Amino acid sequence: MKFKENSKKNRSYDELENKRNWAWLNNKPCFDYNMGSERQSRLLEDFEKVKNQCDSLGLILPNSFIDFFNTPIYWQKFLSSNDGFFYLDKSVIFCPYTNGYLIPFIADSQHCHYYYLHLQANQKDYEIVWTEDIYLMALLATPEELETDFAEGEFDETDIYLIDNDFERFMFDCYYDYYDFFKGARQKLIDYSYAYTNLEQRKNEQNDLENQSKLLLGIDEKIPLFKTFN
């Protein structure tokens, strides 16, 4: 495939390689509101539909993908800095640019960005891909819509980014992307709660910040409800 290569992350994967098959995730905390919360009541049912579609199309889902979406407690360990959530609502989508199939499995809060599992019939190899939001409609278009709504050459497989070809490693990155974000942004999030929220919102946000601070960073302290000045 001619997917664009995404930039590599400057991160150690020793923890992942020493504890494969999700063992690295076992000691990670669960959160009340997490990337599984948005679709929690239907995610397992939606996954069954995806598996049935894949079976009928001759698509082989990665074992790591199957294990993850069959295990609700795993979903509870993931947070997102852009309100992303696990999402299996859509049917398996044929992609004429690659002659393969796309399965959206993470959506952002505005449904502008998705991460997709890309599969081809009767092949075990797979990719996790992403595209700019300006190309979203082209990526989800039917063959008929492509002919009528998109000019030739306007979009092709080189407009799709290859994120990873290892689902468990991709999810390892998702976990630590949020960890790094929260570690760097914690004080700014606290300051934001003082400046832009009413009292009730502030209570809720600060409770959440206290919980994440304790579980993610080991910081066990009460955030004052009102900002103090020296």
C-alpha distance (Angstrom), angle and dihedral (degrees) to the residues before:
residue distance angle dihedral
M1 . . .
K2 3.78 . .
F3 3.77 95.4 .
K4 3.80 116.3 152.3
E5 3.79 112.5 -105.1
N6 3.78 112.0 -118.2
S7 3.81 118.2 -139.5
K8 3.80 114.3 -89.2
K9 3.79 119.9 -115.0
N10 3.79 120.8 -116.8
R11 3.79 94.5 -128.7
S12 3.80 138.7 122.5
Y13 3.80 115.2 -117.5
D14 3.81 96.4 -170.2
E15 3.82 92.2 111.6
L16 3.79 90.3 53.1
E17 3.79 95.8 45.7
N18 3.81 92.2 48.3
K19 3.82 93.2 48.2
R20 3.80 108.6 35.6
N21 3.82 126.5 165.7
W22 3.81 89.8 53.1
A23 3.82 94.5 -61.8
W24 3.84 88.2 127.7
L25 3.82 87.7 61.7
N26 3.81 97.1 52.5
N27 3.80 96.5 86.1
K28 3.81 95.2 41.8
P29 3.84 117.6 109.8
C30 3.80 125.8 -106.6
F31 3.80 120.9 -129.0
D32 3.80 128.6 -147.8
Y33 3.79 91.4 -133.2
N34 3.78 111.4 37.1
M35 3.79 143.2 144.0
G36 3.80 90.0 -76.4
S37 3.80 96.2 52.4
E38 3.81 97.7 83.1
R39 3.82 94.2 60.5
Q40 3.80 100.4 17.5
S41 3.80 95.4 125.4
R42 3.80 93.8 53.7
L43 3.80 108.2 23.7
L44 3.81 96.0 97.3
E45 3.80 90.9 47.0
D46 3.80 91.5 48.1
F47 3.79 89.9 49.4
E48 3.81 90.8 54.3
K49 3.81 88.2 55.0
V50 3.80 90.8 49.9
K51 3.82 91.3 50.4
N52 3.80 91.3 49.8
Q53 3.80 91.7 49.6
C54 3.79 91.1 48.9
D55 3.80 91.3 50.6
S56 3.80 91.1 52.3
L57 3.82 91.7 48.8
G58 3.80 96.5 45.0
L59 3.82 92.5 -113.2
I60 3.81 119.5 152.3
L61 3.79 114.1 -145.0
P62 3.83 115.8 -149.2
N63 3.80 113.1 -105.3
S64 3.80 90.2 -126.6
F65 3.81 90.3 55.7
I66 3.81 91.4 49.1
D67 3.81 93.1 47.6
F68 3.80 92.2 48.6
F69 3.79 97.9 50.3
N70 3.80 92.1 41.9
T71 3.83 90.7 57.3
P72 3.83 113.5 68.1
I73 3.81 93.9 -174.0
Y74 3.81 88.7 65.2
W75 3.81 91.0 58.9
Q76 3.81 90.2 55.6
K77 3.80 91.8 63.5
F78 3.81 96.4 63.0
L79 3.80 128.9 86.5
S80 3.78 129.7 -179.2
S81 3.79 132.5 -146.7
N82 3.84 92.0 -149.5
D83 3.83 98.5 42.1
G84 3.79 91.0 -100.7
F85 3.79 116.6 169.1
F86 3.79 139.9 -172.6
Y87 3.76 108.2 -90.9
L88 3.79 130.2 -178.9
D89 3.82 98.5 157.6
K90 3.79 98.2 116.5
S91 3.77 126.7 78.8
V92 3.79 119.5 -109.5
I93 3.81 102.7 -80.0
F94 3.79 124.9 -139.5
C95 3.82 111.2 -133.0
P96 3.82 111.0 -154.4
Y97 3.80 91.8 -170.0
T98 3.80 91.2 66.6
N99 3.80 101.2 18.5
G100 3.78 84.8 -123.9
Y101 3.80 138.5 102.5
L102 3.79 134.1 -100.1
I103 3.80 127.7 -147.8
P104 3.83 113.6 -168.3
F105 3.81 108.0 -145.9
I106 3.82 105.7 162.0
A107 3.81 124.4 41.9
D108 3.78 129.2 -179.3
S109 3.80 121.7 -125.7
Q110 3.83 92.7 -95.9
H111 3.81 95.1 44.8
C112 3.80 88.4 -122.8
H113 3.80 97.7 118.2
Y114 3.77 130.9 39.9
Y115 3.76 135.5 177.6
Y116 3.79 112.3 -138.9
L117 3.76 136.1 -160.8
H118 3.81 106.4 -137.1
L119 3.81 116.7 -152.1
Q120 3.78 137.3 171.7
A121 3.77 124.5 -152.3
N122 3.82 116.7 -85.6
Q123 3.81 93.4 -0.8
K124 3.79 127.7 116.1
D125 3.80 93.8 -157.9
Y126 3.80 115.4 95.4
E127 3.78 142.2 168.5
I128 3.78 136.4 -146.1
V129 3.79 107.7 -136.3
W130 3.79 141.1 178.4
T131 3.79 136.1 -173.0
E132 3.81 137.2 -161.7
D133 3.80 114.2 -88.5
I134 3.83 90.9 -115.8
Y135 3.81 87.4 67.1
L136 3.79 96.5 44.3
M137 3.80 96.1 101.2
A138 3.79 91.6 48.4
L139 3.79 91.2 51.4
L140 3.81 92.2 50.6
A141 3.81 96.5 39.5
T142 3.78 122.9 117.9
P143 3.83 117.7 -121.8
E144 3.82 88.4 -102.8
E145 3.81 92.0 52.5
L146 3.78 91.0 48.6
E147 3.79 91.1 56.8
T148 3.80 94.8 48.0
D149 3.81 104.5 31.7
F150 3.81 106.8 33.0
A151 3.78 127.5 57.7
E152 3.79 118.5 -130.2
G153 3.80 110.3 -89.2
E154 3.81 93.2 15.8
F155 3.79 90.7 112.6
D156 3.80 133.4 8.8
E157 3.81 139.8 154.0
T158 3.80 92.1 -74.6
D159 3.82 87.5 69.9
I160 3.81 89.6 62.9
Y161 3.81 118.0 88.0
L162 3.78 121.3 -138.5
I163 3.81 105.7 -137.1
D164 3.80 100.1 173.6
N165 3.78 143.9 -34.4
D166 3.81 94.6 -143.4
F167 3.82 114.9 72.7
E168 3.79 96.3 -163.5
R169 3.81 91.1 50.8
F170 3.82 89.4 48.6
M171 3.80 90.1 54.2
F172 3.81 90.5 45.7
D173 3.81 86.6 57.2
C174 3.82 91.0 47.4
Y175 3.80 90.4 54.6
Y176 3.79 95.5 48.5
D177 3.80 94.6 39.1
Y178 3.80 87.7 64.9
Y179 3.81 92.4 41.3
D180 3.82 90.4 54.4
F181 3.80 91.5 43.9
F182 3.80 93.7 51.0
K183 3.80 93.6 44.3
G184 3.81 90.5 54.3
A185 3.80 98.3 38.1
R186 3.83 101.8 38.7
Q187 3.80 96.4 103.8
K188 3.81 92.2 44.1
L189 3.81 89.8 52.0
I190 3.81 89.8 51.4
D191 3.82 91.2 48.9
Y192 3.81 89.7 48.7
S193 3.80 90.8 54.6
Y194 3.81 89.6 56.8
A195 3.79 95.5 46.3
Y196 3.79 106.2 39.5
T197 3.79 110.9 25.0
N198 3.76 134.7 77.1
L199 3.79 119.5 -123.5
E200 3.83 96.8 -91.4
Q201 3.81 92.8 46.7
R202 3.80 89.7 47.2
K203 3.79 92.1 54.1
N204 3.80 91.0 52.3
E205 3.79 95.1 44.0
Q206 3.79 93.8 46.5
N207 3.80 92.1 48.4
D208 3.79 87.9 53.8
L209 3.81 91.7 46.3
E210 3.81 91.2 49.9
N211 3.79 90.9 50.2
Q212 3.80 94.1 48.8
S213 3.81 91.4 44.0
K214 3.79 90.8 54.9
L215 3.80 98.1 42.0
L216 3.79 99.3 39.2
L217 3.80 104.6 29.9
G218 3.81 104.6 20.0
I219 3.82 91.0 -118.8
D220 3.79 106.1 143.7
E221 3.79 106.2 -177.0
K222 3.79 138.4 120.7
I223 3.82 115.2 -110.8
P224 3.84 109.1 -137.6
L225 3.79 112.1 -114.1
F226 3.80 89.8 -137.5
K227 3.77 124.1 44.1
T228 3.81 114.3 -112.8
F229 3.77 123.4 -146.0
N230 3.77 125.0 -151.3
